[in-house]
Every structure is written in C-alpha cells, then in structure tokens.
C-alpha cells in the first residue's frame, strides 16, 4: 500500500496545485518526513514556507482518505466472504472416528506438524446418511505446513483394501458400512497418517459451479460421446450438464473408472484454478458468488469451526500451479474372491505415499511420481 501511495503522490500533488516533476522547480514534496525537511524548509522564501504546510496537510488528507477507503473496502470484502461461508456451509456431528478406540480398534494416528489433511467424500448429495449408498468420489486433500502446496489424491472406488472390522473390500464400501468415520479409519489404516477433517461434497452441485464460472477448459485424452455431448481429443470447455456428462462417463474410456477419476480430478482442478484466479479474486461480486457456491455444496465435521476455514484461507500462499492432482497408486486389475472387478494396490508406492504425507514431503513424492 505504501509503495502504491508513493507512486501516486505526484498525481495527487498535481491535483492540489503542486509541481508534479520532482526534478524540476524548487518544491520537492515527499509524504515521508526526515531531518532534511527542516533544512530544506529554511532555504525557502517566507511565502513558500507558509504555503507549504497547508498543501502538505491537504496531500496527507487525500492520501489518508484513499488509504482508509481501501481499508474499508478490504474489510467489507473479507466480511462478505466470511458471511458467504458461514451462511451456507453446514456442519454435521459424528463424521470423524472417536478419539478413544473401542475394544479391538487401532488407535488413531497422532497429529504431527502443521500440515492439514481433509477427506473429501463426493456423492449425489451432501447427506451424511450412508445407508445403502457408496461414495462416488474419495479424495484426500493435503495442505502443506507452509501452505505453499495443495495435493489432491484420489482413491479409485474399486481399490481393494482392508476395511477395519469388515475384512477386504472395495474402498468405497467403507462408506456404506460405516459412513465417514469408517472411511476415515480405512484411510488412516492405509496411510498411517491422521485425517484431520471430513468434507462431504454434493459432487453434482459442485461440478455445476462450472456454469457460474462460464465453463472450464481441460485436456481430454480419450474421445467419448455422453448424454448427447461429444468430447473429442484435445482441449474441451465444459459447463453445467455437459460437465456432469463428462465426469460421469467411464464405459467408453479404455481404463474405465481410473480414467473417470482422472477426468474428475481435471475438472475439479480447473474449477479451483479458475475460482482462485486473479481475475476472479479481484472481482468481489464474482469471487463472493464462487465462495457461496462452493460452501452451499459442502458439509463438514463439527470439529471444523467457522474460524478455521478463514484462518486457513488467509494463510494460503497458493497459485493455481501449486494445486497438484494425483491418484493413489495401483499396480493393476484383478478379481476379488466374490468375483468382483478390483484395482490392485501398489503396496510399495503406497508406503512411499504414506511416508510423504506423514512427513509433509509430498513435493518430493510428486517430483518422483507426477501422476501418483
């Protein structure tokens, strides 16, 4: 702010009748005071000296008004964002496992460092009722301790893993068996890292934010035709129902559910990148509308207080290129004992991923495995 004011002082000086070129004429005016100011004033004629103070007062008054106006606008902007979140974000109880394990349960991992891990569960609604349903989208978002990196790790729903108390099954069965708490326990057992918070996302509603953003552009690797929309190879711009058709398709894609998960990550990344882009953030009405739209489609655990998202958001040092999308590692495909198609976990890479999450060194993991 001071630099901006210093750069504009000659414009303001001209507006109130002072010379605007600091190198021409006798009256060099600065908004910063030093011991040299008194000596310079002594060398001026009486008339000039007597007129200098009122002009300085006027100049400083204008600068003060500009600064206060900017401050008020900034405060109102933050208040509007805060209201958009608090009036739309919902909280639900019993979304995290109990801190004290029941008999036979493994204790939860301890929290270490400043990194934060969010479990993102996507379905066709943000209801916390898991009866009869499975999560369509499962991701872990890791925010680095320095807040300079965000890592979105998607877990294909057919990953064949150990579910506490249930034996081995597809990972999305954890939600059907025990809702968000069992899903968190499953992830913590796999990754040996604490999951701090849960966010249930109405994925259909979230994808519809593409309409509000005027569409998002992603690179499409495989051609498909879905719900009457054609998606050729190359950059495609999708929004609304078209975007939903794009992220739901899997039968026409060579790797089925894995390719669908990649499409979901790509569209999610594009939404976040466009929503956090300079042209959006610098437009208060547009950005507040985006924040309101995101919050409207998310339910979080009740341990995530209203102040925490604000505190975390203000600490972020992210650019769109700092948001990394990757997939939890699998080594191939197989068939379960119950004759279901499954994704086989790459145990070696999974241990590396777990270590990277635990030690907050996801940057090193991504350098080695850019796609996960």
C-alpha positions in Angstrom: 0.0 0.0 0.0 2.8 2.5 0.9 4.5 1.8 -2.4 1.3 2.4 -4.3 0.7 5.7 -2.4 4.3 6.7 -3.0 3.9 6.0 -6.7 0.8 8.2 -6.9 2.0 11.2 -4.8 2.9 13.2 -7.9 -0.6 12.7 -9.3 -2.1 13.9 -6.0 0.3 16.8 -5.8 -0.7 17.9 -9.3 -4.4 17.7 -8.3 -3.8 20.2 -5.4 -1.6 22.6 -7.4 2.0 21.4 -6.5 4.7 20.9 -9.1 4.5 17.3 -10.4 8.1 16.8 -11.5 10.4 16.1 -8.5 13.4 17.2 -10.5 12.0 20.5 -11.8 11.3 23.6 -9.7 12.1 24.3 -6.1 9.3 22.4 -4.3 10.1 18.7 -3.9 7.3 17.3 -1.8 7.6 13.9 0.0 5.0 12.1 2.0 7.8 10.8 4.2 9.5 13.0 6.7 13.2 13.2 7.6 15.6 15.5 9.4 16.4 17.1 6.0 12.9 18.5 5.7 13.5 21.3 8.2 16.8 22.4 6.5 15.1 22.4 3.1 12.2 24.5 4.5 14.7 27.1 5.9 16.0 27.8 2.4 12.5 28.6 1.0 11.1 32.1 0.8 8.6 33.0 3.6 5.7 32.9 1.3 6.6 29.5 0.0 7.3 28.2 3.5 4.0 29.5 4.9 2.1 27.9 2.0 3.9 24.5 2.2 2.3 23.2 5.4 -1.3 23.6 4.2 -0.5 21.9 0.9 1.2 19.0 2.8 -1.8 18.8 5.1 -4.1 18.6 2.1 -1.9 16.0 0.4 -1.8 13.8 3.5 -5.6 14.2 3.9 -6.2 12.9 0.4 -3.7 10.0 1.0 -5.4 9.2 4.3 -8.8 9.1 2.6 -7.6 6.8 -0.1 -5.9 4.5 2.4 -9.0 4.4 4.7 -11.3 3.8 1.7 -9.1 0.9 0.6 -9.0 -0.5 4.1 -12.8 -0.3 4.5 -13.3 -1.9 1.1 -10.9 -4.7 2.1 -12.7 -5.3 5.4 -16.1 -5.4 3.7 -14.7 -7.9 1.1 -13.5 -10.2 3.9 -16.8 -9.8 5.8 -18.7 -10.7 2.6 -16.6 -13.8 2.1 -17.0 -14.8 5.7 -20.7 -14.4 5.5 -20.9 -16.4 2.3 -19.1 -19.3 4.0 -20.9 -19.2 7.4 -24.4 -18.9 5.9 -24.0 -21.8 3.5 -21.5 -24.3 5.0 -23.2 -27.0 7.0 -21.7 -28.9 10.0 -22.5 -32.5 11.0 -21.6 -34.4 14.1 -20.0 -37.9 14.2 -18.1 -37.5 11.0 -14.8 -38.4 12.5 -13.8 -41.6 14.4 -13.8 -41.4 18.2 -10.5 -40.4 19.8 -10.8 -43.3 22.2 -10.9 -46.5 20.2 -13.4 -49.3 21.0 -12.2 -52.7 22.0 -10.2 -54.2 19.2 -9.8 -51.0 17.3 -6.5 -49.5 16.4 -5.8 -46.0 18.0 -5.9 -43.1 15.5 -2.5 -41.7 14.4 -1.3 -38.7 16.3 -1.3 -35.3 14.6 2.2 -34.1 13.7 3.4 -30.8 12.2 1.4 -28.0 10.6 0.0 -29.8 7.6 -3.7 -30.5 7.3 -5.4 -33.5 5.7 -9.0 -33.3 4.6 -11.1 -36.3 3.5 -13.3 -35.3 0.6 -16.3 -37.6 0.0 -18.4 -36.9 -3.1 -21.9 -38.2 -3.8 -25.0 -37.1 -5.5 -25.9 -35.2 -2.3 -24.2 -34.0 0.8 -26.3 -36.1 3.1 -24.3 -37.8 5.8 -26.7 -40.8 5.7 -24.7 -43.7 4.3 -27.5 -46.3 4.4 -27.5 -48.3 1.2 -25.1 -45.9 -0.6 -21.5 -45.7 -1.6 -19.3 -42.7 -2.1 -18.8 -41.9 -5.8 -15.7 -39.8 -5.2 -13.0 -40.2 -2.5 -10.0 -37.9 -2.2 -7.6 -36.7 0.4 -6.5 -33.1 0.2 -3.2 -32.4 1.8 -2.3 -28.8 2.6 1.4 -28.5 3.3 2.5 -26.9 6.6 3.9 -23.9 4.8 0.6 -23.5 2.9 2.5 -23.4 -0.4 1.2 -26.7 -1.8 -2.1 -28.5 -2.1 -2.2 -32.1 -3.1 -5.5 -33.8 -4.1 -5.1 -37.5 -4.0 -8.0 -39.5 -5.5 -8.6 -43.1 -4.4 -10.3 -45.2 -7.2 -13.5 -46.6 -5.7 -12.5 -50.2 -6.8 -9.3 -50.2 -4.8 -9.2 -53.4 -2.9 -8.2 -52.6 0.7 -8.6 -53.7 4.3 -11.6 -52.1 5.9 -11.5 -52.2 9.8 -13.9 -54.8 11.1 -15.0 -55.8 7.6 -12.1 -57.5 6.0 -11.0 -56.8 2.5 -13.4 -55.0 0.1 -13.6 -52.1 -2.4 -12.6 -48.9 -0.6 -16.0 -47.2 -1.3 -17.7 -49.9 0.6 -16.3 -48.3 3.8 -18.8 -45.5 3.4 -21.7 -48.0 3.0 -20.6 -50.0 6.1 -19.9 -47.1 8.4 -20.2 -43.7 6.8 -17.5 -41.1 7.0 -16.0 -42.4 10.3 -15.2 -45.8 8.9 -13.9 -44.2 5.7 -11.5 -42.1 7.7 -10.4 -45.2 9.7 -9.8 -47.1 6.5 -7.6 -44.3 5.1 -5.7 -43.8 8.3 -5.0 -47.5 8.4 -3.7 -47.5 4.8 -1.7 -44.3 5.1 -0.7 -44.4 8.8 -1.4 -40.6 8.8 -4.1 -38.7 10.7 -7.0 -37.3 8.7 -7.9 -34.0 10.4 -11.3 -33.2 8.9 -14.1 -34.5 6.6 -16.0 -32.7 3.9 -19.0 -34.2 2.2 -19.5 -32.7 -1.2 -22.6 -32.7 -3.3 -20.4 -33.5 -6.4 -23.1 -32.8 -8.9 -23.8 -29.4 -7.4 -20.0 -28.7 -7.2 -19.5 -29.5 -10.9 -22.4 -27.2 -11.7 -20.2 -24.4 -10.5 -18.6 -24.6 -14.0 -21.8 -22.8 -15.2 -21.2 -19.9 -12.8 -17.6 -19.7 -13.9 -18.5 -19.5 -17.6 -17.1 -23.0 -18.2 -13.7 -24.6 -17.5 -11.2 -25.9 -20.0 -9.5 -29.3 -19.6 -7.4 -31.6 -21.8 -9.3 -34.7 -22.9 -7.2 -37.7 -23.5 -9.9 -40.1 -24.9 -12.9 -39.3 -27.2 -16.3 -40.1 -25.9 -20.0 -39.2 -26.5 -22.1 -38.9 -23.4 -25.6 -37.7 -22.9 -25.6 -36.3 -26.4 -22.3 -34.3 -25.9 -19.3 -35.0 -28.0 -15.8 -34.8 -26.3 -13.0 -35.0 -28.9 -9.3 -35.5 -28.0 -7.7 -32.2 -27.0 -8.8 -29.1 -25.0 -12.5 -29.1 -24.3 -14.5 -26.5 -22.4 -17.3 -27.9 -20.3 -20.0 -26.4 -18.1 -23.2 -27.4 -16.4 -24.9 -30.6 -17.6 -22.2 -31.0 -20.2 -19.5 -31.1 -17.4 -21.5 -33.7 -15.5 -21.8 -35.9 -18.5 -18.0 -35.6 -19.0 -17.1 -36.6 -15.4 -19.6 -39.4 -15.2 -18.5 -41.3 -18.3 -16.4 -44.5 -17.8 -17.7 -47.2 -20.1 -16.3 -45.6 -23.3 -12.9 -44.9 -21.7 -10.1 -47.5 -22.0 -9.3 -47.7 -18.3 -12.8 -47.3 -17.1 -13.1 -46.0 -13.5 -9.4 -44.8 -13.5 -10.0 -42.6 -16.5 -13.2 -41.3 -15.0 -11.4 -40.4 -11.8 -8.8 -38.6 -13.8 -11.5 -36.6 -15.6 -13.0 -35.7 -12.2 -9.6 -34.5 -10.9 -9.0 -32.4 -14.0 -12.4 -30.7 -13.8 -12.0 -30.1 -10.1 -8.6 -28.6 -10.6 -9.9 -26.4 -13.4 -12.7 -25.2 -11.1 -10.3 -24.3 -8.3 -7.8 -22.7 -10.6 -10.4 -20.5 -12.3 -12.2 -19.7 -9.0 -8.9 -18.7 -7.4 -7.5 -16.9 -10.5 -6.6 -13.2 -10.2 -9.4 -12.1 -12.5 -12.0 -13.9 -10.2 -10.5 -12.8 -6.8 -10.1 -9.2 -8.0 -13.8 -9.1 -8.8 -15.6 -9.1 -5.3 -19.0 -9.9 -6.6 -17.8 -12.8 -8.7 -15.5 -14.3 -6.0 -18.0 -14.0 -3.2 -20.5 -15.8 -5.5 -18.0 -18.5 -6.2 -17.3 -19.0 -2.4 -21.0 -19.0 -1.7 -21.5 -21.7 -4.4 -18.7 -23.9 -3.1 -20.0 -23.6 0.5 -23.5 -24.4 -0.5 -22.5 -27.8 -1.7 -20.2 -28.8 1.3 -20.9 -30.3 4.7 -18.0 -30.5 7.2 -17.4 -32.2 10.5 -18.4 -30.2 13.6 -14.8 -30.0 14.8 -14.0 -27.6 11.9 -15.1 -24.3 13.5 -16.2 -21.3 11.5 -12.9 -19.6 12.3 -10.7 -22.4 11.0 -11.5 -22.2 7.3 -11.0 -18.4 7.4 -7.7 -18.8 9.2 -6.5 -21.5 6.8 -7.6 -19.5 3.7 -5.7 -16.4 4.9 -2.6 -18.5 5.4 -2.6 -19.9 1.9 0.3 -19.0 -0.4 -1.1 -20.9 -3.4 -1.2 -20.2 -7.1 -3.1 -22.5 -9.5 0.1 -24.3 -10.4 0.6 -25.2 -6.7 -2.5 -27.4 -6.8 -1.4 -30.9 -7.7 -3.8 -33.7 -8.7 -2.7 -37.3 -8.4 -4.0 -40.8 -8.0 -3.4 -43.3 -5.2 -1.1 -46.0 -6.6 -2.4 -49.2 -8.1 -0.4 -51.9 -9.8 -3.1 -53.4 -12.0 -6.5 -55.1 -12.0 -7.9 -58.3 -10.7 -10.9 -60.2 -9.4 -12.0 -60.5 -5.8 -13.0 -63.8 -4.1 -16.6 -62.7 -4.6 -15.9 -62.3 -8.4 -15.8 -58.5 -8.5 -13.5 -56.4 -10.6 -11.0 -54.7 -8.4 -8.0 -52.4 -8.6 -4.9 -53.9 -7.0 -3.0 -51.6 -4.7 0.7 -50.9 -5.4 1.9 -51.6 -1.9 5.5 -50.3 -2.4 4.3 -46.9 -3.8 1.6 -46.7 -1.2 4.2 -46.9 1.6 6.1 -44.0 -0.1 2.9 -42.0 -0.3 2.1 -42.7 3.3 5.6 -41.6 4.3 5.3 -38.4 2.2 2.0 -37.5 3.9 3.3 -38.2 7.4 6.4 -36.2 7.0 4.8 -33.4 4.9 7.1 -34.1 1.9 4.5 -34.5 -0.8 6.6 -32.2 -3.0 9.3 -34.9 -3.2 6.7 -37.7 -3.9 5.2 -35.7 -6.7 8.6 -35.0 -8.2 9.2 -38.8 -8.3 5.6 -39.7 -9.3 3.9 -36.8 -11.0 0.7 -38.7 -11.5 0.8 -40.6 -8.3 
